[in-house]
Amino acid sequence: MAKEQGQKLVAQNKKARHDYHIEDTWEAGLVLMGTEVKSLRQGRASLVDGFAEIDNGEAWLLGVHIPEYSQGTWTNHAARRRRKLLLNRSEIDKIERKITDKGYTIVPLSLYFKDGRAKVEIALAKGKKSYDKRHTLAERTANREKVDALQRRLKGHRD
């Protein structure tokens, strides 16, 4: 059987980039059961309520929903169980130092397969206030309108 190459996206947490200021990101491996891998290969997962924590020097991913594998038997996994994250000791220590600051949390941004292995991109994030969210949306809209006006001008249309 040929070894998998490249990257295949399974799930993405778009809401995290809207709700948080992303400070730093890391790629972490996941300790999974066989039925979880099969379910992920079908493209079924949700990161919406997910977060990570450091407990006794180990990183854990909580709240991520990987539904039960449809052809699984009594060996099937629980959909929202704690999953261990595989990070270097230095990375865990760095995250733990930063997480002690008030207002920081660890959120999963995306879940994907990289060269056949399940990976999750986690981010150190600080929550946005509602006015920050409005400012971000207004900025994005203004940039989009600016690009559209430039495109119209280049095509020879007058405003």
N, C-alpha and C positions, 0 to 999 in steps of 0.2 A: 504494500500500500504506500502511495506517495505521501511524503511529509507535506503538511500544509505550509503555505508561504503567505506572507502579507498579513493584512489586518482586516478583520470583519467586525463591524460594529453591531452589537446586540441591542443595547439600550443607551439612551442619552437623557440626562437630566437638564433640560433647557431652562426649567424654572429656577434652578440653582443660580445660574448666571444673572437672572432677573432679581432674585431675592437677596443675593449676597455680593459683597466686594470680594473678589478672589485675590488672595495674597500670594499663594505659592501652590504648586501642584506636584504630585508624585504619582508614579506608576507602581502599583502593587499587584502581586500575585494573589490568588485566592485559594484557600483550601476548600475543595468541593467534593461532594459525593458523586457517584457515577450518574445517578438520575438527574442531578442538578446540571451536570455538563450536557447531557442529552437534551434537557429542556432548553438550555441556553442555545444549543446548536439549532433548535427550532426557532430561535429568535424571540423567545418569550421571557421577559423580565421587566421589572419596573423599579426605578431608582427614586421615585418621587418622595417617599417618606424616609429614605435612607440617610444614615449618618454613621460616623465612625467614632470610636473612643479608644483610649489607651488605658489598659487595665493590667496591673502587675507587669509592666514592661512589654506587653503584647498589644498589638493593634487588632481591633475587632470591628467588623462591619455589621451594623444592625439595621433592621427595618427595610431591607431590600427584599422585594417580593419576587421569588423565582417559583412559578407555579409547578405543581407536581407533574411529573412526566406521565403522559397519557397511557403509555404501554407499561408503566412501572407496576410492580406487584407490591407485596407487603414491605419490600425494601425501600419504598419511596421515601422521599425526604419531607420535612416540614417546610412549608412555603416561606415562612419568615424567621428562620432560625439564625442564631449568631454564627457568623463566618469569620474565620481567622484570616487576617491580611498578612502577606509575606513581604516584609520590609527589612532593610538592613538595620542593625542596632543604632547606627549613627542617625539614620533617618527617623527612627522612632523617638530617640532622645531629642532631636531637634523639634519634632512635632510636639512632644510633651512639654518642652520648655515654652513654646509659643502658645500652646493651648491654655496655659495657666493664666495668660492675660485675659482680662474681662472682655466678654463679647465674642470670643473666637470659637469656632466650631469646625469640625471636619465633615465635609459633604462629598458624596460620590458624584462625579461629573459624567462619566461614561463607563460602560461595561463592554468589553470587546475581546475577541480572540486575536492574539498576536503570535504568529508562527505555531498555531495549534494549541496555545495555552491561554486560559482565561485570565484576563487582566482587568483591573479597575483603576480608573484615574481618580484620585482623591485630591481634594483641595482644602487648604487652610482658608477659611472664609470668615468674614465679619458681616453681620446682618445689616441690611440697608434700611433706612427709614423710608416712610412713604414718599416724602418729598424728593429723596434721592432717586427713587424709582420713576417718579414723574419727570425729573430732570433728564434721566437717561433716555426715556421714551421721546421727550421733546428734542433732545440732541440727535437721536437716530432719525426722527422725522425730518428735521432740518437738513441733515446730511443727504437724505434721500431726495428731498426737493432740490437741493443744490446740484446733485448729480443729474437729475432729470432736466433741470433748466440748462445745464451745460450740454447735454445730449441734444436737446431741442435746438440750441444755438448752433451746434456743429452741423446739424442737418439742414440749417438754413431757415428754420421757422422763427418767426418773430413772436415775442411774448405779448 
